Amino acid sequence: MNNLSDDAAKSRRGRRPAAEVRAEVLAATSALLAGEGLRAVTFDRVAARSGVSKTTIYKWWPSPGSLAAESYFSRSEPDLVFHDSGDLFTDIRAQLRSFVRLLTEQGGGRVIAELIGAAQGDPDLSVAVSQRYTMPRRQLAIDYFRHALNRGQLRAGIDPSLLVDQLWGACYNRLLIPDAPLDVDFADDLVTNTLLGAASADYRGGLEAAL
């Protein structure tokens, strides 16, 4: 009886924390995404690469697409931190530059394009993209623009949600419809043109003087 109790205790002590196991699964998925793209992400291949059972993986993610989405979004989050220095132009230009570089220089563009495309026919992936990436990032930008509005840097009545569409939406458009280049120069011009139109009169005067 004591031996059984001892064995059970040892088993419990040897069980790895869920966060550690999840991190290994996400790392394996990220490697597959970076190397071969979305189609390489299957539960079989992730299980083989991570050493985590398919049963465990399926318990946490309803589909390979939702797993791929979380993996990508977790990896890209540090590159898309939304800093608030108190200056509208400086912060938005820095954020949009980071976003464009993630898409064009760090391999994120191919992955996010595949995820958006696959989400059209995969309800689980569609929910994952919205809940884990697009809506949280959209809310961060909206919250920032509301702070800028309160600081008097945006004109009264401006719709923060519309500014998100104008800035990040234009980048997604060039990513998915590559008729024109998506690069940092485009990001800079986009920020300048958008904010000159959206800025309050006082802030615009200082911005025009600085450009």
GUDO-55842 format. One record per residue (C-alpha): x, y, z; residue in one letter. Coordinates in Angstrom, 1 decimal. Layout:
BEGIN
       c1       c2       c3   aa
        X        Y        Z    A
...
***
This chain:
BEGIN
       c1       c2       c3   aa
      0.0      0.0      0.0    M
      2.8      2.4      0.9    N
      4.6      1.5     -2.3    N
      1.6      2.4     -4.4    L
      1.3      5.7     -2.5    S
      5.0      6.4     -3.1    D
      4.7      5.6     -6.8    D
      1.7      7.9     -7.1    A
      3.5     10.7     -5.4    A
      6.6     10.3     -7.6    K
      4.3     10.4    -10.7    S
      2.7     13.6     -9.5    R
      6.1     15.2     -8.8    R
      7.4     14.1    -12.2    G
      4.6     15.6    -14.1    R
      5.7     18.7    -16.0    R
      3.9     22.0    -15.6    P
      1.2     22.5    -18.3    A
      2.8     25.9    -19.2    A
      6.1     24.1    -20.0    E
      4.4     21.5    -22.2    V
      2.4     24.2    -24.0    R
      5.5     26.1    -24.7    A
      7.2     23.1    -26.3    E
      4.2     22.5    -28.5    V
      4.1     26.2    -29.6    L
      7.8     26.1    -30.3    A
      7.5     23.0    -32.4    A
      4.6     24.6    -34.3    T
      6.5     27.8    -34.8    S
      9.4     25.9    -36.3    A
      7.1     24.1    -38.7    L
      5.4     27.3    -39.7    L
      8.7     29.1    -40.4    A
     10.2     26.3    -42.3    G
      7.4     24.9    -44.4    E
      4.3     27.0    -43.9    G
      0.8     26.4    -42.6    L
      0.2     23.1    -44.4    R
      3.1     21.5    -42.4    A
      1.2     22.0    -39.1    V
     -0.5     18.8    -38.3    T
     -1.1     17.2    -35.0    F
      1.0     14.2    -36.0    D
      4.0     16.3    -37.0    R
      3.7     18.7    -34.0    V
      3.5     15.7    -31.6    A
      6.5     14.1    -33.2    A
      8.6     17.2    -33.1    R
      7.6     18.3    -29.6    S
      7.4     14.9    -27.9    G
      3.9     15.8    -26.6    V
      1.0     13.3    -27.2    S
     -1.6     14.1    -29.8    K
     -4.3     13.6    -27.1    T
     -2.7     16.4    -25.0    T
     -2.4     18.7    -28.0    I
     -6.0     18.1    -29.1    Y
     -7.2     18.8    -25.5    K
     -5.8     22.4    -25.8    W
     -6.4     23.2    -29.5    W
     -9.5     22.1    -31.5    P
     -7.7     22.2    -34.8    S
     -4.2     22.5    -36.3    P
     -5.2     25.9    -37.6    G
     -6.0     27.2    -34.2    S
     -2.7     25.8    -32.9    L
     -0.8     27.5    -35.8    A
     -2.5     30.8    -35.0    A
     -1.6     30.8    -31.3    E
      2.0     29.8    -32.2    S
      2.4     32.7    -34.6    Y
      0.7     35.3    -32.4    F
      2.7     34.3    -29.3    S
      5.9     34.6    -31.3    R
      5.0     37.9    -32.9    S
      3.7     39.6    -29.8    E
      7.1     41.0    -28.5    P
      7.6     42.6    -31.9    D
      4.3     44.4    -31.8    L
      4.4     46.0    -28.4    V
      2.5     49.2    -28.4    F
      4.7     51.8    -26.7    H
      3.2     55.1    -25.5    D
      5.8     57.9    -25.2    S
      3.1     60.5    -25.2    G
      3.7     61.6    -28.8    D
      1.2     60.4    -31.4    L
      3.4     60.6    -34.5    F
      6.5     59.0    -32.9    T
      4.5     56.1    -31.4    D
      2.4     55.2    -34.4    I
      5.3     55.5    -36.8    R
      7.4     53.1    -34.6    A
      4.5     50.7    -34.2    Q
      3.7     50.6    -37.9    L
      7.4     50.2    -38.8    R
      7.6     47.2    -36.5    S
      4.5     45.7    -38.0    F
      5.8     46.1    -41.6    V
      9.2     44.7    -40.7    R
      7.5     41.7    -39.1    L
      5.6     41.0    -42.2    L
      8.4     41.7    -44.7    T
     11.7     40.9    -43.0    E
     10.9     38.3    -40.4    Q
      8.7     35.9    -42.4    G
      5.5     37.0    -40.7    G
      3.8     38.1    -43.9    G
      3.6     34.6    -45.5    R
      2.3     33.1    -42.3    V
     -0.4     35.7    -41.6    I
     -1.5     35.6    -45.3    A
     -1.9     31.8    -45.0    E
     -3.8     32.1    -41.7    L
     -6.2     34.7    -43.1    I
     -6.8     32.6    -46.2    G
     -7.3     29.4    -44.4    A
     -9.6     31.1    -41.8    A
    -12.2     31.6    -44.5    Q
    -13.0     27.9    -44.5    G
    -12.0     26.9    -41.0    D
    -14.3     28.2    -38.2    P
    -12.0     27.3    -35.4    D
     -9.1     29.1    -37.1    L
    -11.3     32.1    -37.8    S
    -12.2     32.4    -34.1    V
     -8.5     32.0    -33.1    A
     -7.4     34.7    -35.5    V
    -10.0     37.1    -34.2    S
     -9.7     36.3    -30.5    Q
     -5.9     35.8    -30.3    R
     -4.7     38.4    -32.8    Y
     -6.8     40.9    -34.8    T
     -9.3     42.0    -32.0    M
     -6.7     42.3    -29.2    P
     -4.3     44.2    -31.5    R
     -7.1     46.4    -32.8    R
     -8.2     47.2    -29.2    Q
     -4.6     48.2    -28.3    L
     -4.5     50.7    -31.2    A
     -8.0     52.0    -30.4    I
     -7.1     52.5    -26.8    D
     -3.9     54.4    -27.8    Y
     -5.8     56.7    -30.1    F
     -8.3     57.4    -27.3    R
     -5.4     58.5    -25.1    H
     -4.1     60.7    -27.9    A
     -7.6     62.2    -28.3    L
     -7.6     63.0    -24.5    N
     -4.2     64.6    -24.9    R
     -5.6     66.9    -27.5    G
     -3.4     65.4    -30.3    Q
     -6.4     64.3    -32.4    L
     -9.3     66.5    -33.6    R
    -12.5     66.1    -31.8    A
    -14.9     63.6    -33.2    G
    -12.3     61.4    -34.9    I
    -13.2     57.7    -35.0    D
    -10.2     55.7    -33.5    P
    -11.5     52.5    -35.2    S
    -11.4     54.3    -38.6    L
     -7.7     55.2    -38.0    L
     -6.9     51.6    -37.4    V
     -8.5     50.6    -40.7    D
     -6.7     53.4    -42.6    Q
     -3.2     52.5    -41.2    L
     -3.1     48.7    -40.5    W
     -5.8     48.0    -43.1    G
     -3.7     49.6    -45.8    A
     -0.7     47.4    -44.8    C
     -2.8     44.2    -45.0    Y
     -4.1     45.3    -48.4    N
     -0.6     45.5    -49.8    R
      0.3     42.2    -48.1    L
     -2.6     40.3    -49.6    L
     -2.8     42.2    -52.9    I
      0.8     42.8    -53.8    P
      0.3     45.4    -56.6    D
      2.6     47.9    -54.8    A
      5.5     47.4    -52.3    P
      4.9     47.0    -48.6    L
      7.9     48.5    -46.9    D
      9.0     51.0    -44.2    V
      8.8     54.0    -46.6    D
      5.2     53.1    -47.3    F
      4.6     52.9    -43.6    A
      6.1     56.3    -43.0    D
      4.1     58.0    -45.8    D
      1.0     56.3    -44.5    L
      1.4     57.6    -41.0    V
      2.2     61.1    -42.2    T
     -0.7     61.4    -44.5    N
     -3.2     59.8    -42.1    T
     -2.2     61.8    -39.0    L
     -2.0     65.1    -40.8    L
     -5.6     64.7    -41.6    G
     -6.6     63.4    -38.2    A
     -4.5     65.6    -35.9    A
     -5.9     68.5    -34.0    S
     -5.0     72.0    -35.3    A
     -2.5     72.6    -32.6    D
     -0.8     69.2    -32.9    Y
     -0.8     69.4    -36.7    R
      1.0     72.7    -36.6    G
      3.9     71.2    -34.6    G
      3.9     68.1    -36.7    L
      4.1     70.0    -40.0    E
      7.0     72.1    -38.6    A
      8.9     68.9    -37.7    A
      8.4     67.1    -41.0    L
***
